[in-house]
Amino acid sequence: MEDAELLKKYNVAAPRYTSYPTVPYWDIESFNTQEWLNRVSKTYASHKDEGISLYIHLPFCESLCTYCGCNTRITKNHSVEVPYILAVLAEWRMYVDALREKPKLKELHLGGGTPTFFSAENLGLLINGIMQDASLAPDAELSFEAHPANTTKAHLTTLYQLGFRRLSLGIQDFDPKVQFLINRFQTPAQVAHVTSEAREMGYTSINFDLIYGLPGQCIDGLERTVNDVIDMHPDRIAFYSYAHVPWLKPGQRHYTEKDIPMGDEKFALYQFGRNLLINVGYEDVGMDHFALKSDLLFQSMATDKLHRNFMGYTSQHTHLLIGLGVSSISDSWTAFAQNPKTVEAYLDKIAQQSLPVEKGHFLTDEDLDIRKHILNIMCKNNTAYRDTIPERVQERLLPLLHDQLISVTEKEISITNRGKSFLRNVCMAFDEKLWLKQPKTQLFSSSI
């Protein structure tokens, strides 16, 4: 089957599988905060030596990027910074109390929003406050997301001095027409300047985010963007599919479906960009992610140590991920919990000295088993059953096998080179909750 035909067949709404079960299928009725804290404490006690992962959501942005699917709050009022930081630190202390000791951080990531909306001084206030109740593992990985147009030397210096060595710059596309439609502006010169400053300072891994399928995007414009990016030689590149979900993100109504590359046109953008990256030495690490062989992400994949959590692909495997801040999701391995999605609701919970958890899910034994297989497919490109592959899974895999996206033995499923672009579709074959209850409304973005 030709690539264009594969696209038509498999370009369906599909989860991104940063968790299993996916959030729409959580059993929120059975969830309660006290049992959640019990599970956090139990997981920590069982895996204390490996350390924990910490994600901090900083939601503020000065302007709305219309393509964005993240949880954001648009404001130019920077007086919101300190009250929000104090709330996050209060939430952190609640978790430290539940752990009954200062944990060791294996991984810390600042996401957004725009973390560099916050002043360097206030980011220092945040991280120093976190570290009062924690220690760093010797091989800890600290990273932050940044907007190239507002990242200052003070940002880079302050965070470097606090132990940060990874930086992720949101570029998306350099084409002026695309930037106008998505309301996000930064020049190659700005990106090159921040990248150069970071490297001179000692940052060891720099990631660029790119998106294909954006409104107004074309092959020529994407080629110029990718070539500019290649010239800057980032260690990692995330090459994401644009998720058009205007029913969830009204900002995407700034343009219409007529502006958006669809079908064969979108898949051509993906193939073109992917080939450019691979031809200059980037390795396809996993869904949407590429890395140089010198980068830890590639090395983790090559040694079967790659992991995936709510922050995406990571070289750090921990059983406990704590998410702080509005909308953040935590993972105790046997349970998930999500914070309120609005800043007001989050701050209200903190003001009441209540753990700001809004909903969650306790994983069943079946959930844990399926999660294992989905993680294996996402991170290792194969998975194996102890006995034979369940009949229902075999049946769902048949079309994928026929189209040479996977190979199958009695117990094992492996992704072929052709199948690497269709990981989400393969994972759907294991997703019992999705097959048991097909969504009646569009919950997920298209897989390609």
PyMOL commands that set and color helices and strands:
alter all, ss='L'
color gray80, all
select helices_A, chain A and resi 3-10+23-25+28-30+33-46+48-50+78-99+115-117+120-131+153-161+176-182+188-201+219-232+250-254+257-259+263-279+296-302+343-351+365-380+391-402+418-428+432-436
alter helices_A, ss='H'
color red, helices_A
select strands_A, chain A and resi 52-58+60-61+73-74+104-112+135-146+166-172+205-212+236-241+283-286+289-291+307-309+312-314+321-324+329-331+335-338+359-362+382-384+406-408+412-415
alter strands_A, ss='S'
color yellow, strands_A
deselect
rebuild
show_as cartoon
